[in-house]
Amino acid sequence: MQSNHELSIINYPLSISSVGRTELAIRYFPNIQPTSAWLKLRSLLADDPALAPLATLRRRTFLPAEVAKIYASLGHPYPPLSAIPNRLSLPPLPALSAIPNRSFCP
């Protein structure tokens, strides 16, 4: 017979791993400071009765089962910034020979 710990590891996909609390908070709130993001995530956790014990943990990391519980309740956060393609990149500069020779002095 398998223990509860072994069963919980088997039931979660491989993409869910342990993650630091601030790192997880930044995924949910990427546009604010890390400390503020954690405070905001902590308040969301405290407001949900199923997640309230996670808001008062002394550890700085969430285990995979805890991360899965957070995802199930709050939904998946934004993808990491490294996974978002840079859509604001500028077009390549034209070759120097394509630029007309203009004098800016009168």
Z-matrix of the N, CA and C atoms (Angstrom, degrees):
N
C 1 1.455
C 2 1.532 1 109.52
N 3 1.308 2 116.30 1 137.47
C 4 1.453 3 120.76 2 -178.26
C 5 1.528 4 109.89 3 -87.86
N 6 1.315 5 114.94 4 148.78
C 7 1.462 6 119.59 5 177.71
C 8 1.527 7 109.29 6 -77.18
N 9 1.324 8 116.26 7 166.96
C 10 1.468 9 120.81 8 178.35
C 11 1.516 10 111.31 9 -61.01
N 12 1.351 11 115.96 10 -36.30
C 13 1.465 12 120.03 11 -179.77
C 14 1.519 13 110.54 12 -62.74
N 15 1.353 14 116.98 13 -45.38
C 16 1.456 15 120.33 14 -179.87
C 17 1.524 16 110.94 15 -64.47
N 18 1.326 17 117.11 16 -39.71
C 19 1.456 18 120.50 17 179.35
C 20 1.519 19 111.37 18 -64.95
N 21 1.323 20 117.04 19 -39.08
C 22 1.458 21 118.94 20 -178.48
C 23 1.522 22 111.39 21 -68.12
N 24 1.316 23 117.78 22 -32.67
C 25 1.462 24 120.38 23 178.31
C 26 1.525 25 110.28 24 -71.17
N 27 1.332 26 117.14 25 -38.52
C 28 1.457 27 120.67 26 -178.23
C 29 1.523 28 111.25 27 -67.71
N 30 1.316 29 118.70 28 -35.24
C 31 1.456 30 122.12 29 -173.37
C 32 1.521 31 114.18 30 -77.92
N 33 1.300 32 120.63 31 -9.46
C 34 1.458 33 121.65 32 -176.70
C 35 1.509 34 110.63 33 -106.50
N 36 1.339 35 116.51 34 142.23
C 37 1.462 36 119.29 35 -179.80
C 38 1.522 37 110.90 36 -66.10
N 39 1.325 38 114.58 37 160.95
C 40 1.460 39 120.25 38 -176.41
C 41 1.521 40 112.80 39 -67.35
N 42 1.335 41 117.84 40 -20.91
C 43 1.457 42 120.15 41 -176.75
C 44 1.528 43 112.09 42 -71.60
N 45 1.317 44 117.23 43 -17.70
C 46 1.456 45 119.88 44 178.86
C 47 1.523 46 108.02 45 -92.35
N 48 1.311 47 115.74 46 119.20
C 49 1.467 48 120.80 47 178.81
C 50 1.516 49 108.31 48 -131.29
N 51 1.328 50 115.28 49 174.14
C 52 1.466 51 116.52 50 177.49
C 53 1.518 52 108.65 51 -67.37
N 54 1.304 53 113.70 52 147.28
C 55 1.463 54 119.02 53 -175.15
C 56 1.529 55 108.30 54 -146.00
N 57 1.308 56 116.07 55 144.81
C 58 1.458 57 120.73 56 177.42
C 59 1.516 58 110.90 57 -66.64
N 60 1.304 59 115.15 58 149.29
C 61 1.475 60 118.67 59 -175.95
C 62 1.527 61 111.62 60 -64.90
N 63 1.318 62 117.79 61 -38.85
C 64 1.464 63 120.03 62 179.26
C 65 1.522 64 110.48 63 -70.17
N 66 1.327 65 116.96 64 -38.52
C 67 1.466 66 120.40 65 177.91
C 68 1.524 67 110.39 66 -61.80
N 69 1.323 68 117.05 67 -43.04
C 70 1.460 69 120.42 68 178.01
C 71 1.526 70 110.68 69 -65.26
N 72 1.313 71 116.40 70 -40.16
C 73 1.467 72 120.31 71 179.17
C 74 1.527 73 110.61 72 -63.43
N 75 1.315 74 117.40 73 -39.09
C 76 1.471 75 121.10 74 178.93
C 77 1.520 76 110.56 75 -65.97
N 78 1.342 77 117.25 76 -33.13
C 79 1.467 78 119.48 77 176.73
C 80 1.523 79 111.29 78 -64.88
N 81 1.321 80 117.12 79 -36.69
C 82 1.458 81 120.13 80 179.20
C 83 1.534 82 112.04 81 -79.08
N 84 1.324 83 117.04 82 -34.02
C 85 1.465 84 121.68 83 -177.27
C 86 1.530 85 109.60 84 -129.78
N 87 1.346 86 117.98 85 75.11
C 88 1.465 87 120.25 86 -173.22
C 89 1.525 88 114.86 87 -72.51
N 90 1.324 89 118.22 88 -13.64
C 91 1.465 90 119.66 89 -172.96
C 92 1.522 91 114.01 90 -101.64
N 93 1.334 92 117.88 91 11.30
C 94 1.465 93 120.04 92 177.32
C 95 1.521 94 109.29 93 -126.75
N 96 1.317 95 115.87 94 167.79
C 97 1.457 96 121.78 95 -178.45
C 98 1.531 97 110.87 96 -60.77
N 99 1.341 98 118.55 97 148.25
C 100 1.463 99 121.44 98 -177.57
C 101 1.530 100 114.43 99 -55.39
N 102 1.321 101 117.63 100 -42.85
C 103 1.468 102 119.63 101 -179.87
C 104 1.519 103 110.64 102 -65.61
N 105 1.302 104 117.09 103 -42.23
C 106 1.460 105 120.76 104 178.12
C 107 1.522 106 111.04 105 -65.64
N 108 1.330 107 116.65 106 -36.92
C 109 1.462 108 120.41 107 177.94
C 110 1.523 109 110.22 108 -62.92
N 111 1.346 110 116.56 109 -43.02
C 112 1.463 111 119.42 110 178.71
C 113 1.537 112 110.67 111 -64.26
N 114 1.304 113 117.91 112 -42.70
C 115 1.466 114 120.14 113 179.52
C 116 1.531 115 111.09 114 -61.53
N 117 1.323 116 115.86 115 -39.03
C 118 1.456 117 120.41 116 179.29
C 119 1.532 118 111.15 117 -68.37
N 120 1.336 119 116.58 118 -43.71
C 121 1.462 120 120.19 119 177.47
C 122 1.527 121 110.46 120 -64.20
N 123 1.318 122 116.36 121 -40.80
C 124 1.466 123 120.13 122 179.51
C 125 1.527 124 110.84 123 -61.26
N 126 1.324 125 117.24 124 -38.45
C 127 1.468 126 119.05 125 178.56
C 128 1.526 127 111.07 126 -68.87
N 129 1.348 128 117.30 127 -35.73
C 130 1.464 129 119.69 128 175.21
C 131 1.526 130 111.20 129 -64.19
N 132 1.330 131 116.08 130 -41.21
C 133 1.459 132 120.25 131 178.59
C 134 1.523 133 110.74 132 -64.63
N 135 1.321 134 116.70 133 -41.95
C 136 1.465 135 120.83 134 -178.51
C 137 1.521 136 111.72 135 -66.82
N 138 1.326 137 118.42 136 -29.80
C 139 1.463 138 122.08 137 -179.55
C 140 1.528 139 113.26 138 -73.92
N 141 1.325 140 116.68 139 -23.21
C 142 1.466 141 120.96 140 -179.22
C 143 1.529 142 108.49 141 -95.74
N 144 1.336 143 118.96 142 118.55
C 145 1.476 144 120.50 143 -177.23
C 146 1.528 145 113.59 144 -58.01
N 147 1.338 146 117.61 145 -33.48
C 148 1.466 147 119.82 146 179.63
C 149 1.528 148 112.12 147 -71.85
N 150 1.333 149 116.70 148 -26.49
C 151 1.470 150 120.82 149 -177.04
C 152 1.527 151 113.31 150 -104.07
N 153 1.319 152 117.68 151 -5.50
C 154 1.469 153 121.11 152 -175.62
C 155 1.530 154 113.50 153 -54.19
N 156 1.347 155 119.99 154 -40.02
C 157 1.471 156 118.13 155 178.26
C 158 1.530 157 113.66 156 -61.72
N 159 1.320 158 117.24 157 -26.55
C 160 1.473 159 120.15 158 179.84
C 161 1.526 160 112.02 159 -71.85
N 162 1.318 161 117.48 160 -23.60
C 163 1.468 162 121.11 161 -178.38
C 164 1.521 163 111.61 162 -73.29
N 165 1.324 164 116.99 163 -21.41
C 166 1.472 165 119.94 164 -175.85
C 167 1.520 166 112.98 165 -110.36
N 168 1.337 167 117.44 166 13.02
C 169 1.464 168 119.65 167 178.77
C 170 1.516 169 111.15 168 -64.17
N 171 1.314 170 115.89 169 145.91
C 172 1.464 171 119.92 170 177.12
C 173 1.532 172 111.34 171 -85.69
N 174 1.328 173 116.76 172 -16.48
C 175 1.468 174 120.57 173 178.91
C 176 1.524 175 110.36 174 -73.13
N 177 1.303 176 115.49 175 156.53
C 178 1.458 177 120.20 176 177.60
C 179 1.526 178 112.23 177 -100.53
N 180 1.324 179 116.55 178 4.81
C 181 1.458 180 120.42 179 178.02
C 182 1.522 181 109.72 180 -129.95
N 183 1.320 182 114.28 181 151.27
C 184 1.455 183 120.90 182 173.63
C 185 1.522 184 107.98 183 -102.41
N 186 1.323 185 117.01 184 136.71
C 187 1.457 186 122.32 185 177.12
C 188 1.526 187 109.62 186 -74.28
N 189 1.346 188 117.69 187 161.78
C 190 1.470 189 119.39 188 -178.65
C 191 1.528 190 113.44 189 -55.39
N 192 1.319 191 118.12 190 -39.38
C 193 1.467 192 120.12 191 179.31
C 194 1.528 193 110.67 192 -65.40
N 195 1.336 194 117.46 193 -36.42
C 196 1.462 195 121.35 194 178.70
C 197 1.523 196 110.89 195 -70.22
N 198 1.333 197 116.15 196 -39.34
C 199 1.470 198 120.42 197 177.75
C 200 1.528 199 109.57 198 -63.36
N 201 1.340 200 116.79 199 -42.17
C 202 1.468 201 120.20 200 178.66
C 203 1.524 202 110.71 201 -63.36
N 204 1.313 203 117.00 202 -37.24
C 205 1.470 204 120.96 203 178.60
C 206 1.536 205 110.22 204 -65.87
N 207 1.326 206 116.49 205 -40.77
C 208 1.467 207 121.17 206 178.51
C 209 1.529 208 109.64 207 -65.38
N 210 1.345 209 116.75 208 -45.47
C 211 1.460 210 120.35 209 178.76
C 212 1.522 211 111.16 210 -60.75
N 213 1.342 212 116.75 211 -40.40
C 214 1.465 213 120.33 212 -178.69
C 215 1.526 214 111.11 213 -65.12
N 216 1.325 215 116.62 214 -33.96
C 217 1.457 216 120.47 215 -176.87
C 218 1.530 217 112.82 216 -87.37
N 219 1.331 218 117.02 217 -45.23
C 220 1.464 219 121.38 218 -175.04
C 221 1.524 220 113.67 219 -97.95
N 222 1.319 221 117.19 220 -11.38
C 223 1.458 222 120.72 221 -174.06
C 224 1.522 223 109.83 222 87.60
N 225 1.315 224 115.80 223 167.39
C 226 1.462 225 119.89 224 179.60
C 227 1.516 226 109.92 225 -74.66
N 228 1.332 227 116.55 226 142.35
C 229 1.473 228 119.31 227 178.78
C 230 1.519 229 110.65 228 -76.91
N 231 1.330 230 114.28 229 179.60
C 232 1.454 231 120.20 230 173.98
C 233 1.515 232 108.68 231 -58.82
N 234 1.340 233 117.63 232 153.15
C 235 1.467 234 118.51 233 176.19
C 236 1.521 235 109.74 234 -68.32
N 237 1.334 236 117.23 235 158.74
C 238 1.469 237 118.94 236 176.89
C 239 1.527 238 110.54 237 -59.41
N 240 1.304 239 116.63 238 150.66
C 241 1.469 240 120.48 239 -176.74
C 242 1.518 241 111.83 240 -59.60
N 243 1.341 242 117.94 241 -30.81
C 244 1.462 243 120.18 242 179.85
C 245 1.522 244 111.87 243 -67.45
N 246 1.338 245 118.27 244 -20.25
C 247 1.463 246 121.38 245 -178.95
C 248 1.527 247 112.40 246 -87.83
N 249 1.308 248 117.90 247 -10.90
C 250 1.461 249 121.54 248 -178.67
C 251 1.526 250 108.64 249 -89.90
N 252 1.341 251 117.94 250 122.74
C 253 1.467 252 118.51 251 179.07
C 254 1.524 253 110.68 252 -67.20
N 255 1.296 254 115.48 253 148.37
C 256 1.460 255 121.13 254 -179.28
C 257 1.525 256 108.77 255 -78.66
N 258 1.311 257 117.21 256 99.57
C 259 1.459 258 121.59 257 -178.32
C 260 1.530 259 111.42 258 -89.76
N 261 1.300 260 117.99 259 -3.04
C 262 1.455 261 120.71 260 -178.71
C 263 1.522 262 112.02 261 -98.58
N 264 1.324 263 116.78 262 11.61
C 265 1.463 264 118.28 263 -177.80
C 266 1.529 265 109.97 264 -69.24
N 267 1.281 266 115.49 265 146.72
C 268 1.465 267 122.26 266 -179.12
C 269 1.521 268 109.98 267 -82.08
N 270 1.341 269 117.43 268 153.39
C 271 1.468 270 118.81 269 175.66
C 272 1.524 271 109.89 270 -66.97
N 273 1.304 272 117.13 271 158.16
C 274 1.466 273 118.87 272 -179.87
C 275 1.531 274 111.18 273 -63.72
N 276 1.303 275 115.64 274 150.06
C 277 1.463 276 120.88 275 178.87
C 278 1.525 277 110.11 276 -71.26
N 279 1.337 278 117.55 277 146.09
C 280 1.468 279 119.05 278 177.43
C 281 1.527 280 110.10 279 -70.88
N 282 1.308 281 114.27 280 158.22
C 283 1.460 282 119.24 281 177.13
C 284 1.527 283 109.34 282 -64.37
N 285 1.322 284 117.72 283 151.30
C 286 1.463 285 121.55 284 -178.46
C 287 1.525 286 111.91 285 -60.41
N 288 1.310 287 117.10 286 -32.02
C 289 1.474 288 119.07 287 -179.02
C 290 1.532 289 111.34 288 -70.00
N 291 1.332 290 119.04 289 -20.48
C 292 1.457 291 121.52 290 -179.41
C 293 1.522 292 112.02 291 -83.84
N 294 1.321 293 117.94 292 -11.35
C 295 1.460 294 121.52 293 -179.25
C 296 1.523 295 108.17 294 -88.31
N 297 1.335 296 117.36 295 123.46
C 298 1.469 297 118.36 296 179.73
C 299 1.537 298 111.05 297 -66.56
N 300 1.309 299 114.96 298 148.81
C 301 1.455 300 121.88 299 -179.45
C 302 1.524 301 107.77 300 -81.64
N 303 1.320 302 115.71 301 102.88
C 304 1.461 303 119.69 302 179.89
C 305 1.512 304 109.61 303 -119.97
N 306 1.279 305 114.36 304 142.18
C 307 1.458 306 119.05 305 178.10
C 308 1.517 307 107.66 306 -97.96
N 309 1.319 308 116.20 307 132.03
C 310 1.447 309 120.23 308 -179.54
C 311 1.526 310 111.49 309 -92.78
N 312 1.285 311 117.59 310 -4.23
C 313 1.462 312 121.08 311 177.99
C 314 1.527 313 108.45 312 -94.61
N 315 1.340 314 118.33 313 139.74
C 316 1.491 315 120.11 314 178.56
C 317 1.498 316 113.21 315 -69.75
